[in-house]
């Protein structure tokens, strides 16, 4: 797995800001890999796995819309 240090560091620097992180880019540019690397970083920082929400919208058609809405509602209420 290629570590994209520049972008990973930007995510790490903004970790404690109360913002939703959005990664955009062309297909197959490493967006999912970057987020998985960030997730791994968070886990090394003792962030509980249950406190990390990771959604890959490539397979969103397999997730019922009510589940997506429920996740968003839970996040908003945190």
Secondary structure as UniProt FT lines:
FT   HELIX           5..13
FT   TURN            14..16
FT   TURN            27..28
FT   HELIX           31..44
FT   TURN            45..46
FT   HELIX           49..51
FT   HELIX           57..62
FT   HELIX           65..77
//
